[in-house]
Amino acid sequence: MSPGTLGLAGLFVLVWASAFNAARIVAQEWPPLMALSLRFAIGVPILLAIAWYARARLPARADLPRIAAMGAFGMGGYLGCAWAASALIPSGLVALLSATAPLCVALGERLLFGRHLTVRAWAGLALGWVGVAMLGLPRAAGGLTDAASLGIAVALAGAVFQAGGLLAFAPARGRLDPLTSNLGQTIVAAMVVAPFSLALESVPVAAPGWLGVAALAWSILVVGLGGYALYFTLLRRLPASSAAALQLLAPPVAALIGWALLGETLRLSDVAGGMVTLGGLAMLLRAPRSG
């Protein structure tokens, strides 16, 4: 890896991890689903302008359902759950739980499509879920509050939603333009999240502070646009498996940012469980594919 690529990779990990910290800040000042709906609403015209300027290729009609599924589940369901969980539990823990999505993808490929997993992949899958148990069981033994229990469950549900969206979208990813694909997914995600916000949340009585506004702007511009731009750049410079593995560094970095800037704390069992989960994910990603 050249010094330039290494620098881009480090910047990508920092930006990707900060998404969870920004969501935590916003969720403490605004109803999270309303804030996320606003993020999507602001992001759509920006993405539309970028796609138009770049003359991005329109998707084939047959691929529209896959884009819609990814938008509904992989973006709307996943981010909706992650932002809702961010109002209840530390951002580092949300990041760790959200990182279990590849485990769900691998399991879904086996159960739904009959894809065979190598012994190494099964070992990584098992190790990843052992890490998840290490995250949850000590907390349960020590007595979880209702809010913490709900936050953990919602974050895990988000990982399942993301996996479902990825499984539906994967067959078309090689032939779709990333700009128009991201635009379509964002439009669908906005349509999915907004009704839940109206049904479950009340309108805030006070305007958010500057920190909440800055965190939302960061989420839209730096994470939503810059993060994906960095990711696509790295995909051109690195093997796909290496680029995907970089995302495994996001949870510990998010936990470190949350500790340093937001005063969040993680238990020793959280750190240990997170390391085991990330180790299992790394083993799963590096396992040879068969079937």
C-alpha positions in Angstrom: 0.0 0.0 0.0 1.5 3.3 -1.1 1.8 6.2 1.4 -1.0 8.1 -0.5 -3.3 5.1 -0.4 -2.5 4.5 3.3 -3.4 8.1 4.1 -6.7 7.8 2.2 -7.4 4.5 4.1 -6.8 6.2 7.5 -9.0 9.1 6.6 -11.8 6.8 5.4 -11.7 4.8 8.7 -11.9 8.1 10.7 -14.8 9.4 8.6 -16.7 6.1 8.6 -16.3 5.7 12.4 -17.4 9.3 13.1 -20.8 8.6 11.5 -21.8 6.8 14.8 -20.6 9.7 17.0 -22.4 12.2 14.9 -25.6 10.2 15.1 -25.2 10.0 18.9 -24.9 13.8 19.1 -27.9 14.4 16.9 -30.0 11.8 18.6 -29.5 13.5 22.0 -30.9 16.8 20.7 -33.5 15.7 18.1 -35.8 12.7 17.7 -33.5 10.4 15.8 -35.8 9.3 13.0 -36.9 12.9 12.3 -33.3 14.0 12.1 -32.5 11.1 9.8 -35.4 11.9 7.6 -34.1 15.5 7.4 -30.7 14.1 6.5 -32.2 12.1 3.6 -34.3 15.0 2.4 -31.2 17.3 2.3 -29.0 14.6 0.7 -31.4 13.8 -2.2 -31.0 17.1 -4.1 -27.2 17.1 -3.5 -26.9 13.6 -4.8 -29.2 14.4 -7.8 -27.0 17.4 -8.7 -23.8 15.3 -8.5 -25.3 12.5 -10.5 -26.5 15.0 -13.2 -23.1 16.7 -13.3 -21.3 13.4 -13.6 -23.8 12.1 -16.2 -24.3 9.0 -14.2 -25.8 6.0 -15.9 -29.5 5.3 -15.2 -30.2 1.8 -13.9 -32.1 -0.8 -15.9 -35.8 -1.2 -15.1 -35.1 -4.8 -13.9 -32.7 -3.6 -11.3 -35.0 -1.0 -9.7 -36.5 -3.5 -7.2 -33.0 -4.3 -6.0 -32.2 -0.7 -5.5 -35.5 -0.2 -3.7 -34.8 -3.2 -1.4 -31.4 -1.8 -0.5 -32.8 1.6 0.1 -35.7 0.3 2.3 -33.7 -2.2 4.3 -30.0 -1.6 3.8 -30.2 2.1 4.2 -33.5 3.1 5.7 -33.9 0.2 8.1 -30.2 0.0 9.0 -29.6 3.7 9.6 -33.1 4.1 11.2 -32.2 1.5 13.8 -28.6 2.7 14.2 -29.8 6.3 14.9 -32.6 5.2 17.2 -30.2 3.0 19.1 -27.7 6.0 19.4 -30.3 7.8 21.6 -30.1 4.9 24.1 -26.6 3.4 24.2 -23.0 4.7 23.5 -22.0 5.2 19.9 -19.1 2.8 20.3 -21.5 0.0 21.2 -23.8 0.9 18.4 -20.8 0.7 16.0 -19.8 -2.7 17.3 -23.3 -4.2 17.1 -23.8 -2.7 13.6 -20.6 -4.4 12.5 -22.3 -7.8 12.8 -24.0 -7.2 9.4 -21.4 -9.3 7.5 -22.2 -12.2 9.8 -25.8 -12.0 8.9 -25.0 -11.7 5.2 -22.8 -14.9 5.4 -25.6 -16.8 7.3 -28.2 -15.5 4.8 -26.2 -16.7 1.9 -26.0 -20.1 3.4 -29.7 -20.4 4.4 -31.3 -18.6 1.4 -29.0 -19.4 -1.5 -27.4 -22.6 -0.3 -23.9 -21.2 -0.7 -21.3 -23.5 1.0 -19.0 -22.0 3.6 -15.5 -23.2 4.2 -14.4 -24.4 7.6 -12.5 -21.1 8.1 -15.7 -19.1 7.2 -17.8 -21.1 9.6 -15.1 -20.6 12.3 -15.2 -16.8 11.7 -19.0 -16.8 11.8 -19.1 -18.7 15.1 -16.3 -16.5 16.6 -18.2 -13.3 15.6 -21.4 -14.4 17.3 -19.4 -15.4 20.4 -18.2 -11.9 20.5 -21.8 -10.6 20.3 -22.7 -12.8 23.2 -19.7 -11.4 25.1 -21.1 -7.9 24.5 -24.6 -8.7 25.7 -24.5 -11.4 28.4 -22.3 -9.5 31.0 -24.5 -6.5 30.6 -27.6 -8.7 31.1 -26.1 -10.3 34.2 -25.4 -7.0 35.7 -28.9 -5.8 35.1 -29.8 -4.0 31.9 -32.1 -0.9 31.9 -35.0 -1.1 29.6 -33.4 1.6 27.5 -30.1 -0.2 27.1 -31.9 -3.5 26.3 -33.9 -1.8 23.6 -30.9 0.0 22.2 -28.9 -3.3 21.9 -31.9 -5.0 20.3 -32.6 -2.2 17.9 -28.9 -2.0 16.8 -28.8 -5.7 16.1 -32.1 -5.4 14.1 -30.4 -2.7 12.1 -27.6 -5.1 11.2 -30.1 -7.7 10.1 -31.9 -5.1 7.9 -28.6 -4.1 6.3 -27.8 -7.7 5.6 -31.2 -8.2 4.0 -30.7 -5.2 1.8 -27.2 -6.3 0.8 -28.4 -9.8 -0.1 -31.1 -8.4 -2.4 -28.8 -5.8 -3.9 -25.6 -7.9 -4.4 -26.5 -9.5 -7.8 -26.8 -6.1 -9.4 -23.9 -4.2 -7.8 -21.5 -4.8 -10.6 -23.6 -3.3 -13.3 -25.1 -0.3 -11.5 -23.7 3.2 -11.4 -22.8 4.0 -7.8 -24.1 7.6 -8.0 -27.6 6.8 -9.3 -27.7 3.7 -7.1 -27.0 5.8 -4.0 -29.5 8.4 -5.1 -32.3 5.8 -5.6 -31.5 4.2 -2.3 -31.6 7.5 -0.5 -35.0 8.4 -2.0 -36.5 5.1 -0.9 -34.9 5.3 2.5 -36.5 8.8 3.0 -39.9 7.4 2.1 -39.5 4.5 4.6 -38.1 6.4 7.6 -40.4 9.5 7.4 -43.7 7.6 8.2 -42.1 5.9 11.2 -40.9 9.3 12.5 -44.4 10.8 12.2 -45.9 7.8 13.9 -43.4 7.3 16.8 -41.9 10.7 17.5 -43.2 14.0 18.7 -42.1 17.3 17.2 -39.4 18.9 19.3 -40.5 22.0 21.2 -37.0 23.6 21.1 -34.6 24.3 18.3 -31.5 22.2 18.3 -28.2 23.7 19.4 -25.3 24.4 17.2 -23.6 21.1 18.0 -26.6 19.1 16.8 -26.8 21.1 13.6 -23.0 20.7 13.1 -23.3 16.9 13.7 -26.2 16.6 11.2 -24.2 18.6 8.6 -21.2 16.4 9.2 -23.4 13.3 8.7 -24.7 14.6 5.4 -21.6 16.2 3.8 -18.6 14.5 5.3 -19.9 11.0 6.0 -22.7 10.7 3.4 -20.8 12.3 0.5 -17.1 12.3 1.5 -17.1 8.8 3.1 -18.6 7.1 0.1 -16.3 9.0 -2.3 -13.3 7.8 -0.3 -14.7 4.3 -0.3 -15.1 4.2 -4.1 -11.6 5.6 -4.5 -10.2 2.9 -2.3 -12.1 0.3 -4.3 -10.2 1.3 -7.4 -6.8 1.1 -5.5 -7.3 -1.9 -3.3 -8.8 -5.4 -3.6 -12.5 -5.4 -2.6 -11.7 -7.6 0.4 -9.1 -5.2 1.7 -11.4 -2.2 1.3 -14.2 -4.1 3.1 -11.8 -5.0 5.9 -11.1 -1.4 6.6 -14.6 -1.0 7.8 -13.8 -3.3 10.7 -11.6 -0.6 12.1 -14.5 1.8 12.4 -16.1 0.4 15.6 -12.9 0.7 17.8 -12.2 4.1 16.4 -15.8 5.2 17.0 -15.5 3.9 20.6 -12.3 5.9 21.0 -13.9 9.1 19.6 -16.9 8.6 21.9 -14.6 8.2 24.9 -12.4 11.2 24.1 -15.0 13.7 22.9 -18.4 12.6 24.2 -17.4 11.2 27.6 -18.8 7.7 26.8 -17.6 4.6 28.6 -17.4 1.0 27.5 -17.1 -2.0 29.8 -14.1 -4.3 29.6 -16.5 -7.0 28.4 -17.6 -4.6 25.6 -14.0 -4.1 24.5 -13.2 -7.9 24.7 -16.4 -8.8 22.9 -15.8 -6.3 20.2 -12.3 -7.6 19.6 -13.6 -11.1 19.3 -16.4 -10.1 17.0 -14.0 -8.1 14.8 -11.6 -11.0 14.8 -14.3 -13.3 13.6 -15.3 -10.9 10.9 -11.8 -10.6 9.7 -11.5 -14.4 9.5 -14.8 -14.5 7.6 -13.8 -11.9 5.1 -10.4 -13.6 4.5 -11.9 -17.1 4.1 -11.8 -18.5 0.5 -15.3 -18.5 -1.1 -16.8 -21.8 -2.3 -20.1 -22.8 -3.8 
